[in-house]
Amino acid sequence: MDNSKLTIIIPVFNEAETLKEIIAQVIAVEVPFEKEIIIIDDASTDDSRSVIEKLPHDNVKTFYHQTNQGKGAAIRSGLSLATGDIVLIQDADLEYNPNEYPKLLQPILEKKADVVYGSRFVGSDAHRVLFFWHMVGNKFLTLLSNMLTNLNLTDMETCYKVFRKEIISQIRIEENRFGFEPEITAKLSRLDCRIYEVGISYSGRTYSEGKKIGWRDGVSALRSIIKYRFFSK
C-alpha cells in the first residue's frame, strides 16, 4: 500500500484552543503514505474559523457548515470530500493522540482488517482518570450494541475509527450528532468486513476544559442502537 493515501477527517466545533496543536500533531506523525487532512468546521462560534484559515494548506481541505449540525453531519461532509484509500476520524481536541496512527493502521496494512476501532478500555497505555459514570455509560452502550450486532467490541463510542474507503463508502450516515457511532457500528455489522480493535491511550477532558458530550447524547446513542438494529436497513 505504498502508493495509498490516508484521509484524516477532523470535525471541529469551538476548538480554537486546541486546533492548531492537534493539526501540528497530525502533520508530524509518520505514516507510510500521503496524508490528506479534511477539516469540517461545524459553524463554530469561537475563533476556530480564523485558526483554520491560518493553518498550512498543503494537503489540507476545509469545509464550513453554515449552521451547527453535529459531529455525524461533519463526518458525512468530510467523507464526501475524501479521496484516500483509508479514512481515519480524529477529534479536534487533544483527548486522542495522533501518534497512535501506526498502531491503528497496522491491521489494515497487514491485510487483516477492513475496519479498526481504537479502544480506550483495553491495553496498557496511559489513561487519564476522570468520570466514573461516563465509563459506565460507555460500557453499557457498548454492551447493548454488541448484544444487538453480535460483535464483541470493548469501546463502540471511541472517536478513533479507521476504515478502508470501499467499506465506509457503502454506509450512508443518517445521524447528525453523536448517534452516528452506534449507527456506523450497526451498519458495519451487516457487511462482510473484518473489524479489529487496538488499545489506545486517552487524555480525557473535563467539562471546564471543553468536553461536550452529556447524558442527552447517551440517550441519543441508545435510540440509535435500537433504531439501526430493528428499524433501518
MDAnalysis code that builds the backbone (N, CA, C; Angstrom):
import MDAnalysis as mda
import numpy as np

u = mda.Universe.empty(699, n_residues=233, atom_resindex=np.repeat(np.arange(233), 3), trajectory=True)
u.add_TopologyAttr("name", ["N", "CA", "C"] * 233)
u.add_TopologyAttr("resid", np.arange(1, 234))
u.add_TopologyAttr("resname", ["MET", "ASP", "ASN", "SER", "LYS", "LEU", "THR", "ILE", "ILE", "ILE", "PRO", "VAL", "PHE", "ASN", "GLU", "ALA", "GLU", "THR", "LEU", "LYS", "GLU", "ILE", "ILE", "ALA", "GLN", "VAL", "ILE", "ALA", "VAL", "GLU", "VAL", "PRO", "PHE", "GLU", "LYS", "GLU", "ILE", "ILE", "ILE", "ILE", "ASP", "ASP", "ALA", "SER", "THR", "ASP", "ASP", "SER", "ARG", "SER", "VAL", "ILE", "GLU", "LYS", "LEU", "PRO", "HIS", "ASP", "ASN", "VAL", "LYS", "THR", "PHE", "TYR", "HIS", "GLN", "THR", "ASN", "GLN", "GLY", "LYS", "GLY", "ALA", "ALA", "ILE", "ARG", "SER", "GLY", "LEU", "SER", "LEU", "ALA", "THR", "GLY", "ASP", "ILE", "VAL", "LEU", "ILE", "GLN", "ASP", "ALA", "ASP", "LEU", "GLU", "TYR", "ASN", "PRO", "ASN", "GLU", "TYR", "PRO", "LYS", "LEU", "LEU", "GLN", "PRO", "ILE", "LEU", "GLU", "LYS", "LYS", "ALA", "ASP", "VAL", "VAL", "TYR", "GLY", "SER", "ARG", "PHE", "VAL", "GLY", "SER", "ASP", "ALA", "HIS", "ARG", "VAL", "LEU", "PHE", "PHE", "TRP", "HIS", "MET", "VAL", "GLY", "ASN", "LYS", "PHE", "LEU", "THR", "LEU", "LEU", "SER", "ASN", "MET", "LEU", "THR", "ASN", "LEU", "ASN", "LEU", "THR", "ASP", "MET", "GLU", "THR", "CYS", "TYR", "LYS", "VAL", "PHE", "ARG", "LYS", "GLU", "ILE", "ILE", "SER", "GLN", "ILE", "ARG", "ILE", "GLU", "GLU", "ASN", "ARG", "PHE", "GLY", "PHE", "GLU", "PRO", "GLU", "ILE", "THR", "ALA", "LYS", "LEU", "SER", "ARG", "LEU", "ASP", "CYS", "ARG", "ILE", "TYR", "GLU", "VAL", "GLY", "ILE", "SER", "TYR", "SER", "GLY", "ARG", "THR", "TYR", "SER", "GLU", "GLY", "LYS", "LYS", "ILE", "GLY", "TRP", "ARG", "ASP", "GLY", "VAL", "SER", "ALA", "LEU", "ARG", "SER", "ILE", "ILE", "LYS", "TYR", "ARG", "PHE", "PHE", "SER", "LYS"])
u.atoms.positions = np.array([
    [0.831, -1.204, 0.000],
    [0.000, 0.000, 0.000],
    [0.868, 1.257, 0.000],
    [2.049, 1.145, -0.598],
    [2.983, 2.264, -0.568],
    [2.446, 3.505, -1.259],
    [1.591, 3.323, -2.270],
    [1.055, 4.457, -3.016],
    [-0.306, 4.886, -2.511],
    [-0.714, 4.371, -1.372],
    [-2.025, 4.690, -0.833],
    [-2.024, 6.072, -0.187],
    [-3.213, 6.568, 0.079],
    [-3.391, 7.853, 0.742],
    [-4.278, 7.660, 1.969],
    [-3.915, 8.321, 3.058],
    [-4.715, 8.311, 4.282],
    [-5.466, 9.623, 4.391],
    [-6.783, 9.550, 4.444],
    [-7.614, 10.730, 4.684],
    [-7.940, 10.809, 6.173],
    [-7.676, 11.950, 6.762],
    [-7.961, 12.188, 8.184],
    [-9.051, 13.249, 8.263],
    [-10.216, 12.866, 8.735],
    [-11.355, 13.781, 8.849],
    [-11.398, 14.334, 10.264],
    [-11.388, 15.659, 10.385],
    [-11.369, 16.310, 11.692],
    [-12.598, 17.208, 11.832],
    [-13.649, 16.751, 12.521],
    [-14.793, 17.627, 12.804],
    [-14.400, 18.659, 13.858],
    [-14.855, 19.873, 13.673],
    [-14.476, 20.959, 14.593],
    [-15.722, 21.715, 15.033],
    [-15.870, 21.880, 16.331],
    [-16.880, 22.802, 16.864],
    [-16.319, 23.446, 18.121],
    [-15.979, 24.722, 18.005],
    [-15.450, 25.504, 19.130],
    [-14.208, 24.849, 19.753],
    [-13.201, 24.620, 18.927],
    [-11.951, 24.012, 19.381],
    [-10.754, 24.916, 19.086],
    [-10.955, 26.231, 19.157],
    [-9.884, 27.168, 18.810],
    [-8.639, 26.966, 19.673],
    [-8.813, 26.579, 20.934],
    [-7.675, 26.474, 21.839],
    [-6.780, 25.273, 21.546],
    [-7.337, 24.230, 20.939],
    [-6.555, 23.001, 20.710],
    [-6.299, 22.715, 19.235],
    [-6.979, 23.414, 18.351],
    [-6.959, 23.060, 16.931],
    [-5.568, 23.142, 16.313],
    [-4.859, 24.220, 16.588],
    [-3.527, 24.387, 15.996],
    [-2.607, 23.255, 16.428],
    [-2.665, 22.876, 17.699],
    [-1.804, 21.817, 18.222],
    [-2.162, 20.459, 17.626],
    [-3.461, 20.147, 17.528],
    [-3.821, 18.825, 17.010],
    [-3.450, 18.712, 15.536],
    [-3.588, 19.784, 14.774],
    [-3.188, 19.740, 13.366],
    [-1.678, 19.547, 13.258],
    [-0.920, 20.222, 14.103],
    [0.534, 20.050, 14.093],
    [0.901, 18.593, 14.389],
    [0.202, 17.976, 15.314],
    [0.468, 16.573, 15.642],
    [0.106, 15.656, 14.475],
    [-1.018, 15.929, 13.828],
    [-1.441, 15.111, 12.687],
    [-0.432, 15.222, 11.545],
    [0.039, 16.423, 11.287],
    [1.027, 16.626, 10.225],
    [2.338, 15.931, 10.567],
    [2.723, 15.955, 11.845],
    [4.030, 15.443, 12.249],
    [4.102, 13.923, 12.292],
    [2.996, 13.248, 12.574],
    [3.054, 11.796, 12.736],
    [3.460, 11.138, 11.426],
    [4.313, 10.147, 11.521],
    [4.821, 9.464, 10.337],
    [3.979, 8.232, 10.028],
    [3.471, 8.201, 8.802],
    [2.757, 7.037, 8.281],
    [3.368, 6.719, 6.917],
    [3.194, 5.492, 6.437],
    [3.922, 5.089, 5.220],
    [3.282, 5.532, 3.913],
    [2.457, 6.580, 3.953],
    [1.876, 7.093, 2.711],
    [1.397, 8.523, 2.894],
    [0.933, 9.109, 1.817],
    [0.497, 10.509, 1.810],
    [-0.701, 10.714, 2.734],
    [-0.752, 11.883, 3.377],
    [-1.879, 12.238, 4.237],
    [-2.712, 13.340, 3.593],
    [-4.010, 13.173, 3.641],
    [-4.966, 14.203, 3.231],
    [-5.774, 14.577, 4.473],
    [-5.710, 15.837, 4.879],
    [-6.399, 16.292, 6.083],
    [-7.629, 17.099, 5.678],
    [-8.788, 16.693, 6.175],
    [-10.038, 17.391, 5.869],
    [-10.612, 17.928, 7.170],
    [-10.721, 19.242, 7.267],
    [-11.251, 19.905, 8.459],
    [-12.659, 20.404, 8.153],
    [-13.614, 19.971, 8.952],
    [-15.001, 20.401, 8.798],
    [-15.370, 21.258, 10.003],
    [-15.527, 22.564, 9.780],
    [-15.944, 23.444, 10.869],
    [-17.474, 23.468, 10.928],
    [-18.015, 22.990, 12.040],
    [-19.468, 22.840, 12.181],
    [-20.092, 24.096, 12.780],
    [-19.860, 25.228, 12.084],
    [-20.425, 26.521, 12.492],
    [-19.969, 26.914, 13.896],
    [-18.675, 26.845, 14.129],
    [-18.129, 27.250, 15.425],
    [-18.458, 28.708, 15.731],
    [-18.634, 28.996, 17.017],
    [-18.932, 30.363, 17.438],
    [-17.733, 31.018, 18.133],
    [-16.620, 30.289, 18.250],
    [-15.410, 30.881, 18.805],
    [-14.478, 31.263, 17.653],
    [-13.177, 31.250, 17.861],
    [-12.222, 31.664, 16.833],
    [-11.710, 30.500, 15.991],
    [-12.424, 29.383, 16.004],
    [-11.938, 28.217, 15.264],
    [-11.721, 28.517, 13.779],
    [-12.648, 29.239, 13.177],
    [-12.514, 29.502, 11.742],
    [-11.260, 30.316, 11.444],
    [-10.972, 31.326, 12.242],
    [-9.779, 32.134, 11.993],
    [-8.514, 31.304, 12.190],
    [-8.542, 30.354, 13.142],
    [-7.403, 29.457, 13.322],
    [-7.233, 28.576, 12.088],
    [-8.339, 28.040, 11.586],
    [-8.289, 27.181, 10.398],
    [-7.722, 27.933, 9.205],
    [-8.150, 29.168, 9.037],
    [-7.712, 29.946, 7.876],
    [-6.221, 30.258, 7.905],
    [-5.594, 30.163, 9.075],
    [-4.155, 30.433, 9.198],
    [-3.316, 29.163, 9.159],
    [-3.949, 28.006, 9.042],
    [-3.206, 26.754, 9.030],
    [-2.493, 26.567, 7.701],
    [-1.400, 25.779, 7.682],
    [-0.755, 25.451, 6.406],
    [-1.729, 24.665, 5.534],
    [-1.742, 24.940, 4.246],
    [-2.776, 24.354, 3.385],
    [-2.278, 23.234, 2.490],
    [-1.027, 22.792, 2.658],
    [-0.561, 21.642, 1.900],
    [-1.322, 20.401, 2.348],
    [-2.032, 19.783, 1.407],
    [-2.805, 18.566, 1.686],
    [-3.894, 18.767, 2.733],
    [-4.339, 20.005, 2.922],
    [-5.424, 20.301, 3.861],
    [-6.619, 20.859, 3.103],
    [-7.782, 20.232, 3.298],
    [-9.026, 20.737, 2.738],
    [-9.887, 21.255, 3.882],
    [-10.640, 22.302, 3.623],
    [-11.525, 22.846, 4.653],
    [-12.938, 22.991, 4.109],
    [-13.890, 22.816, 5.000],
    [-15.297, 22.965, 4.634],
    [-16.011, 23.564, 5.837],
    [-16.931, 24.482, 5.585],
    [-17.599, 25.199, 6.671],
    [-19.112, 24.992, 6.594],
    [-19.685, 24.451, 7.663],
    [-21.140, 24.393, 7.773],
    [-21.662, 25.778, 8.142],
    [-22.746, 26.171, 7.534],
    [-23.340, 27.475, 7.839],
    [-24.139, 27.463, 9.128],
    [-24.646, 26.297, 9.507],
    [-25.342, 26.126, 10.782],
    [-24.785, 24.894, 11.481],
    [-24.835, 24.881, 12.793],
    [-24.338, 23.735, 13.547],
    [-25.249, 22.537, 13.321],
    [-24.654, 21.436, 12.884],
    [-25.438, 20.240, 12.573],
    [-25.053, 19.034, 13.424],
    [-23.836, 19.006, 13.934],
    [-23.412, 17.883, 14.754],
    [-22.256, 17.116, 14.139],
    [-21.640, 16.270, 14.982],
    [-20.444, 15.553, 14.562],
    [-20.716, 14.580, 13.427],
    [-21.845, 13.888, 13.492],
    [-22.179, 12.954, 12.422],
    [-22.306, 13.659, 11.081],
    [-22.931, 14.822, 11.077],
    [-23.075, 15.596, 9.837],
    [-21.714, 16.074, 9.346],
    [-20.826, 16.455, 10.268],
    [-19.485, 16.891, 9.865],
    [-18.720, 15.749, 9.223],
    [-18.825, 14.565, 9.782],
    [-18.139, 13.416, 9.195],
    [-18.737, 13.074, 7.828],
    [-20.037, 13.188, 7.714],
    [-20.680, 12.954, 6.405],
    [-20.134, 13.919, 5.361],
    [-19.992, 15.182, 5.734],
    [-19.415, 16.163, 4.808],
    [-17.965, 15.808, 4.481],
    [-17.207, 15.389, 5.496],
    [-15.820, 15.023, 5.268],
    [-15.680, 13.844, 4.321],
    [-16.537, 12.853, 4.490],
    [-16.484, 11.678, 3.616],
    [-16.775, 12.036, 2.165],
    [-17.618, 13.040, 1.956],
    [-17.931, 13.440, 0.583],
    [-16.725, 14.060, -0.120],
    [-15.740, 14.520, 0.662],
    [-14.539, 15.140, 0.102],
    [-13.337, 14.204, 0.095],
    [-13.446, 13.064, 0.746],
    [-12.297, 12.181, 0.955],
    [-11.885, 11.492, -0.339],
    [-10.583, 11.477, -0.588],
    [-10.036, 10.780, -1.757],
    [-9.048, 9.689, -1.362],
    [-8.850, 9.472, -0.066],
    [-7.885, 8.486, 0.395],
    [-8.386, 7.067, 0.278],
    [-7.459, 6.122, 0.325],
    [-7.783, 4.693, 0.314],
    [-8.177, 4.215, 1.706],
    [-7.723, 4.946, 2.727],
    [-8.044, 4.658, 4.126],
    [-8.546, 5.948, 4.745],
    [-9.581, 5.851, 5.578],
    [-10.177, 7.029, 6.217],
    [-10.102, 6.864, 7.727],
    [-9.637, 7.906, 8.398],
    [-9.497, 7.898, 9.859],
    [-10.204, 9.122, 10.430],
    [-10.929, 8.932, 11.517],
    [-11.626, 10.034, 12.183],
    [-10.793, 10.506, 13.379],
    [-10.563, 11.814, 13.437],
    [-9.756, 12.427, 14.502],
    [-10.524, 13.590, 15.125],
    [-10.735, 13.558, 16.437],
    [-11.343, 14.706, 17.104],
    [-10.367, 15.881, 17.124],
    [-10.918, 17.080, 17.246],
    [-10.092, 18.298, 17.200],
    [-9.555, 18.706, 18.560],
    [-9.940, 17.997, 19.611],
    [-9.362, 18.275, 20.919],
    [-8.081, 17.452, 21.069],
    [-7.563, 17.361, 22.264],
    [-6.314, 16.632, 22.494],
    [-6.536, 15.357, 23.304],
    [-7.761, 14.828, 23.267],
    [-8.049, 13.606, 24.017],
    [-7.418, 12.378, 23.362],
    [-7.321, 12.401, 22.043],
    [-6.793, 11.266, 21.282],
    [-5.489, 11.676, 20.602],
    [-4.464, 10.829, 20.712],
    [-3.113, 11.163, 20.280],
    [-2.821, 10.629, 18.880],
    [-2.546, 11.506, 17.909],
    [-2.224, 11.041, 16.561],
    [-1.019, 10.117, 16.478],
    [-0.153, 10.107, 17.486],
    [0.958, 9.160, 17.480],
    [0.495, 7.711, 17.510],
    [-0.803, 7.505, 17.744],
    [-1.382, 6.158, 17.714],
    [-1.666, 5.683, 16.282],
    [-1.544, 6.545, 15.279],
    [-1.910, 6.162, 13.909],
    [-1.223, 4.882, 13.435],
    [0.104, 4.732, 13.607],
    [0.725, 3.491, 13.130],
    [0.085, 2.236, 13.726],
    [-0.247, 2.308, 15.021],
    [-0.887, 1.173, 15.683],
    [-2.275, 0.907, 15.098],
    [-3.027, 1.977, 14.850],
    [-4.373, 1.840, 14.298],
    [-4.349, 1.311, 12.867],
    [-3.357, 1.704, 12.120],
    [-3.277, 1.324, 10.705],
    [-2.717, -0.075, 10.497],
    [-1.958, -0.583, 11.459],
    [-1.233, -1.832, 11.255],
    [-2.112, -2.999, 10.816],
    [-3.274, -3.250, 11.453],
    [-4.089, -4.391, 10.999],
    [-4.565, -4.247, 9.557],
    [-4.797, -3.015, 9.100],
    [-5.194, -2.807, 7.707],
    [-3.995, -3.007, 6.789],
    [-2.836, -2.474, 7.175],
    [-1.641, -2.630, 6.352],
    [-1.233, -4.097, 6.237],
    [-1.489, -4.874, 7.265],
    [-1.185, -6.300, 7.224],
    [-2.279, -7.107, 6.540],
    [-3.295, -6.410, 6.025],
    [-4.399, -7.032, 5.287],
    [-5.191, -8.009, 6.156],
    [-5.232, -7.704, 7.457],
    [-6.039, -8.496, 8.376],
    [-7.417, -7.871, 8.591],
    [-7.496, -6.533, 8.474],
    [-8.708, -5.813, 8.867],
    [-9.188, -4.891, 7.752],
    [-10.490, -4.649, 7.757],
    [-11.104, -3.633, 6.903],
    [-11.458, -2.392, 7.722],
    [-11.661, -2.602, 9.019],
    [-12.042, -1.527, 9.945],
    [-11.279, -1.748, 11.250],
    [-10.800, -0.657, 11.853],
    [-10.116, -0.750, 13.144],
    [-10.719, 0.274, 14.105],
    [-11.096, -0.177, 15.291],
    [-11.537, 0.700, 16.371],
    [-10.390, 0.834, 17.378],
    [-10.152, 2.059, 17.842],
    [-9.175, 2.275, 18.901],
    [-9.870, 2.265, 20.244],
    [-9.606, 1.269, 21.059],
    [-10.328, 1.108, 22.320],
    [-9.608, 1.773, 23.484],
    [-10.363, 2.540, 24.258],
    [-9.845, 3.167, 25.467],
    [-9.853, 2.228, 26.664],
    [-10.408, 1.030, 26.488],
    [-10.630, 0.124, 27.614],
    [-9.817, -1.156, 27.542],
    [-8.923, -1.271, 26.577],
    [-8.016, -2.418, 26.538],
    [-6.596, -1.905, 26.392],
    [-5.632, -2.733, 26.744],
    [-4.240, -2.347, 26.593],
    [-3.700, -1.679, 27.844],
    [-2.406, -1.346, 27.789],
    [-1.713, -0.811, 28.962],
    [-1.287, 0.641, 28.790],
    [-1.799, 1.324, 27.758],
    [-1.413, 2.708, 27.536],
    [-2.031, 3.630, 28.580],
    [-1.455, 4.825, 28.709],
    [-1.883, 5.761, 29.750],
    [-3.306, 6.269, 29.509],
    [-4.069, 6.369, 30.576],
    [-5.433, 6.894, 30.534],
    [-5.621, 7.875, 31.681],
    [-6.131, 9.048, 31.364],
    [-6.447, 9.991, 32.435],
    [-7.659, 9.491, 33.211],
    [-7.604, 9.578, 34.522],
    [-8.699, 9.128, 35.380],
    [-9.691, 10.271, 35.530],
    [-10.950, 10.032, 35.058],
    [-11.956, 11.096, 35.128],
    [-13.284, 10.559, 35.635],
    [-14.292, 10.519, 34.778],
    [-15.677, 10.359, 35.209],
    [-16.108, 8.890, 35.255],
    [-16.463, 8.404, 36.440],
    [-16.914, 7.020, 36.601],
    [-18.173, 6.746, 35.790],
    [-19.159, 7.646, 35.871],
    [-20.433, 7.359, 35.208],
    [-20.336, 7.457, 33.692],
    [-19.390, 8.238, 33.184],
    [-19.144, 8.218, 31.740],
    [-18.650, 6.844, 31.315],
    [-17.732, 6.275, 32.102],
    [-17.215, 4.945, 31.800],
    [-18.339, 3.912, 31.849],
    [-19.184, 3.989, 32.873],
    [-20.310, 3.059, 32.985],
    [-21.240, 3.206, 31.778],
    [-21.538, 4.457, 31.413],
    [-22.412, 4.690, 30.266],
    [-21.831, 4.146, 28.977],
    [-20.530, 4.402, 28.759],
    [-19.874, 3.883, 27.554],
    [-19.934, 2.364, 27.499],
    [-19.638, 1.724, 28.639],
    [-19.626, 0.269, 28.645],
    [-21.031, -0.308, 28.482],
    [-22.024, 0.363, 29.053],
    [-23.400, -0.103, 28.881],
    [-23.830, -0.004, 27.419],
    [-23.543, 1.137, 26.777],
    [-23.924, 1.305, 25.381],
    [-23.183, 0.323, 24.483],
    [-21.903, 0.082, 24.788],
    [-21.140, -0.891, 24.003],
    [-21.706, -2.291, 24.180],
    [-22.058, -2.647, 25.425],
    [-22.642, -3.967, 25.682],
    [-23.946, -4.142, 24.930],
    [-24.832, -3.148, 25.003],
    [-26.115, -3.252, 24.309],
    [-25.910, -3.332, 22.792],
    [-24.995, -2.509, 22.276],
    [-24.680, -2.574, 20.849],
    [-24.175, -3.960, 20.475],
    [-23.286, -4.519, 21.274],
    [-22.762, -5.859, 20.987],
    [-23.857, -6.911, 20.996],
    [-24.785, -6.802, 21.944],
    [-25.871, -7.774, 22.025],
    [-26.721, -7.776, 20.755],
    [-26.894, -6.592, 20.170],
    [-27.775, -6.479, 19.009],
    [-27.043, -6.635, 17.676],
    [-25.712, -6.502, 17.691],
    [-24.947, -6.649, 16.450],
    [-24.143, -7.942, 16.406],
    [-24.039, -8.636, 17.559],
    [-23.237, -9.848, 17.694],
    [-21.752, -9.578, 17.470],
    [-21.313, -8.375, 17.785],
    [-19.894, -8.049, 17.804],
    [-19.395, -8.125, 19.251],
    [-18.079, -8.108, 19.443],
    [-17.536, -8.140, 20.807],
    [-16.569, -6.986, 21.034],
    [-17.000, -5.783, 20.648],
    [-16.208, -4.582, 20.866],
    [-16.117, -4.260, 22.357],
    [-15.064, -3.536, 22.728],
    [-14.967, -3.030, 24.097],
    [-15.242, -1.534, 24.173],
    [-15.255, -0.839, 23.019],
    [-15.410, 0.619, 23.036],
    [-16.059, 1.095, 21.738],
    [-17.363, 0.904, 21.652],
    [-18.104, 1.305, 20.456],
    [-18.096, 2.808, 20.262],
    [-18.038, 3.574, 21.358],
    [-18.168, 5.027, 21.290],
    [-16.846, 5.751, 21.024],
    [-15.767, 5.029, 20.798],
    [-14.480, 5.663, 20.586],
    [-14.475, 6.581, 19.357],
    [-13.711, 7.664, 19.458],
    [-13.510, 8.531, 18.295],
    [-12.710, 7.810, 17.214],
    [-11.666, 7.098, 17.620],
    [-10.735, 6.523, 16.652],
    [-11.359, 5.319, 15.946],
    [-11.811, 5.581, 14.740],
    [-12.295, 4.540, 13.840],
    [-11.583, 4.729, 12.510],
    [-11.060, 3.646, 11.961],
    [-10.316, 3.683, 10.710],
    [-10.973, 2.705, 9.748],
    [-11.173, 3.145, 8.506],
    [-11.887, 2.332, 7.531],
    [-11.123, 2.249, 6.215],
    [-11.133, 1.104, 5.581],
    [-10.803, 1.081, 4.171],
    [-11.919, 1.821, 3.447],
    [-11.543, 2.657, 2.478],
    [-12.516, 3.555, 1.846],
    [-13.683, 2.795, 1.228],
    [-13.409, 1.641, 0.623],
    [-14.506, 0.913, -0.026],
    [-15.529, 0.383, 0.968],
    [-15.129, 0.267, 2.240],
    [-16.076, -0.176, 3.270],
    [-16.956, 0.980, 3.726],
    [-16.338, 2.094, 4.136],
    [-17.131, 3.217, 4.634],
    [-17.980, 3.822, 3.530],
    [-17.579, 3.658, 2.268],
    [-18.364, 4.191, 1.156],
    [-19.690, 3.453, 0.984],
    [-19.788, 2.271, 1.574],
    [-21.039, 1.506, 1.493],
    [-22.061, 1.950, 2.536],
    [-21.649, 2.830, 3.450],
    [-22.519, 3.242, 4.548],
    [-22.981, 4.674, 4.341],
    [-24.271, 4.881, 4.421],
    [-24.844, 6.229, 4.360],
    [-25.145, 6.674, 5.789],
    [-24.412, 7.660, 6.257],
    [-24.602, 8.151, 7.627],
    [-25.856, 9.016, 7.680],
    [-26.805, 8.628, 8.529],
    [-28.057, 9.361, 8.673],
    [-28.059, 10.264, 9.901],
    [-27.373, 9.836, 10.942],
    [-27.372, 10.588, 12.195],
    [-26.498, 11.835, 12.083],
    [-26.997, 12.965, 12.589],
    [-26.236, 14.211, 12.544],
    [-25.333, 14.397, 13.751],
    [-25.692, 13.819, 14.878],
    [-24.937, 14.094, 16.095],
    [-24.235, 12.829, 16.584],
    [-24.140, 12.619, 17.881],
    [-23.329, 11.515, 18.387],
    [-23.966, 10.144, 18.153],
    [-25.206, 10.105, 17.682],
    [-25.823, 8.824, 17.358],
    [-25.175, 8.118, 16.193],
    [-24.277, 8.805, 15.494],
    [-23.643, 8.154, 14.347],
    [-22.705, 7.029, 14.771],
    [-22.187, 7.040, 16.008],
    [-21.281, 5.977, 16.447],
    [-21.979, 4.611, 16.450],
    [-23.109, 4.446, 17.151],
    [-23.804, 3.158, 17.076],
    [-24.393, 2.891, 15.691],
    [-24.745, 3.955, 14.963],
    [-25.260, 3.752, 13.599],
    [-24.209, 3.084, 12.716],
    [-22.994, 3.648, 12.705],
    [-21.923, 3.075, 11.890],
    [-21.636, 1.644, 12.328],
    [-21.595, 1.415, 13.636],
    [-21.288, 0.084, 14.140],
    [-22.340, -0.922, 13.703],
    [-23.610, -0.554, 13.816],
    [-24.689, -1.456, 13.398],
    [-24.614, -1.754, 11.901],
    [-24.325, -0.748, 11.110],
    [-24.271, -0.954, 9.654],
    [-23.033, -1.736, 9.243],
    [-21.919, -1.530, 9.942],
    [-20.733, -2.342, 9.666],
    [-20.994, -3.812, 9.970],
    [-21.777, -4.076, 11.013],
    [-22.023, -5.465, 11.417],
    [-22.763, -6.243, 10.348],
    [-23.433, -5.533, 9.432],
    [-24.185, -6.200, 8.361],
    [-23.336, -6.449, 7.119],
    [-22.158, -5.835, 7.092],
    [-21.275, -6.002, 5.942],
    [-20.327, -7.181, 6.173],
    [-19.845, -7.726, 5.091],
    [-18.866, -8.809, 5.188],
    [-17.491, -8.183, 5.315],
    [-17.207, -7.621, 6.512],
    [-15.934, -6.950, 6.718],
    [-15.298, -7.410, 8.024],
    [-13.998, -7.241, 8.101],
    [-13.216, -7.685, 9.258],
    [-12.938, -6.478, 10.153],
    [-13.404, -6.564, 11.394],
    [-13.248, -5.463, 12.350],
    [-12.247, -5.869, 13.422],
    [-11.279, -5.004, 13.655],
    [-10.281, -5.222, 14.695],
    [-10.365, -4.081, 15.710],
    [-9.863, -4.354, 16.913],
    [-9.667, -3.327, 17.931],
    [-8.204, -3.296, 18.340],
    [-7.697, -2.113, 18.645],
    [-6.374, -1.983, 19.260],
    [-6.504, -1.045, 20.457],
    [-5.719, -1.282, 21.488],
    [-5.741, -0.417, 22.662],
    [-5.046, 0.905, 22.385],
    [-5.598, 1.985, 22.883],
    [-5.032, 3.324, 22.694],
    [-4.953, 4.037, 24.043],
    [-4.153, 5.083, 24.075],
    [-4.128, 5.962, 25.246],
    [-5.304, 6.932, 25.165],
    [-5.573, 7.608, 26.271],
    [-6.711, 8.532, 26.287],
    [-6.473, 9.619, 27.329],
    [-6.558, 10.863, 26.882],
    [-6.378, 12.021, 27.770],
    [-7.674, 12.811, 27.814],
    [-8.661, 12.275, 28.516],
    [-9.979, 12.882, 28.547],
    [-9.991, 14.284, 29.142],
    [-10.987, 15.067, 28.749],
    [-11.142, 16.431, 29.251],
    [-12.280, 16.496, 30.257],
    [-12.235, 17.472, 31.136],
    [-13.362, 17.805, 31.993],
    [-14.274, 18.762, 31.227],
    [-15.454, 19.026, 31.763],
    [-16.360, 19.961, 31.098],
    [-15.783, 21.370, 31.086],
    [-15.067, 21.732, 32.141],
    [-14.461, 23.061, 32.160],
    [-13.352, 23.193, 31.121],
    [-12.811, 22.054, 30.680],
    [-11.772, 22.053, 29.656],
    [-12.340, 21.935, 28.251],
    [-13.668, 21.816, 28.144],
    [-14.288, 21.833, 26.822],
    [-15.014, 20.571, 26.412],
    [-15.122, 19.591, 27.297],
    [-15.837, 18.359, 26.940],
    [-17.297, 18.684, 26.660],
    [-17.855, 18.087, 25.594],
    [-19.198, 18.466, 25.155],
    [-20.243, 17.379, 25.360],
    [-19.856, 16.123, 25.290],
    [-20.836, 15.047, 25.334],
    [-21.484, 14.969, 26.719],
    [-22.801, 14.739, 26.750],
    [-23.532, 14.684, 28.007],
    [-24.577, 13.581, 27.992],
    [-25.431, 13.580, 28.991],
    [-26.390, 12.482, 29.140],
    [-27.373, 12.416, 27.983],
    [-27.708, 13.573, 27.400],
    [-28.623, 13.558, 26.257],
    [-28.034, 12.795, 25.077],
    [-26.722, 12.884, 24.927],
    [-26.056, 12.143, 23.858],
    [-26.109, 10.646, 24.134],
    [-26.057, 10.275, 25.414],
    [-26.213, 8.871, 25.760],
    [-27.592, 8.353, 25.400],
    [-28.619, 9.160, 25.648],
    [-29.989, 8.780, 25.273],
    [-30.098, 8.645, 23.762],
    [-29.477, 9.584, 23.025],
    [-29.489, 9.523, 21.564],
    [-28.787, 8.263, 21.057],
    [-27.675, 7.911, 21.698],
    [-26.955, 6.700, 21.304],
    [-27.808, 5.463, 21.547],
    [-28.511, 5.429, 22.677],
    [-29.400, 4.312, 22.986],
    [-30.484, 4.185, 21.917],
    [-31.082, 5.307, 21.541],
    [-32.095, 5.306, 20.481],
    [-31.514, 4.775, 19.175],
    [-30.293, 5.206, 18.857],
    [-29.679, 4.788, 17.591],
    [-29.361, 3.298, 17.588],
    [-28.919, 2.770, 18.730],
    [-28.636, 1.336, 18.802],
    [-29.870, 0.532, 18.434],
    [-30.999, 0.925, 18.988],
    [-32.250, 0.199, 18.727],
    [-32.731, 0.456, 17.302],
    [-32.687, 1.703, 16.880],
    [-33.183, 2.059, 15.547],
    [-32.450, 1.311, 14.448],
    [-31.114, 1.317, 14.500],
    [-30.348, 0.765, 13.388],
    [-30.183, -0.743, 13.473],
    [-30.682, -1.351, 14.553],
    [-30.764, -2.806, 14.601],
    [-32.103, -3.310, 14.099],
    [-33.190, -2.600, 14.426],
    [-34.513, -3.138, 14.144],
    [-35.297, -2.378, 13.073],
    [-34.986, -1.099, 12.866],
    [-35.870, -0.280, 12.025],
    [-35.173, 0.381, 10.841],
    [-33.977, -0.058, 10.509],
    [-33.264, 0.553, 9.390],
    [-32.466, -0.507, 8.663],
    [-32.360, -0.343, 7.360],
    [-31.580, -1.284, 6.542],
    [-30.143, -0.797, 6.457],
])
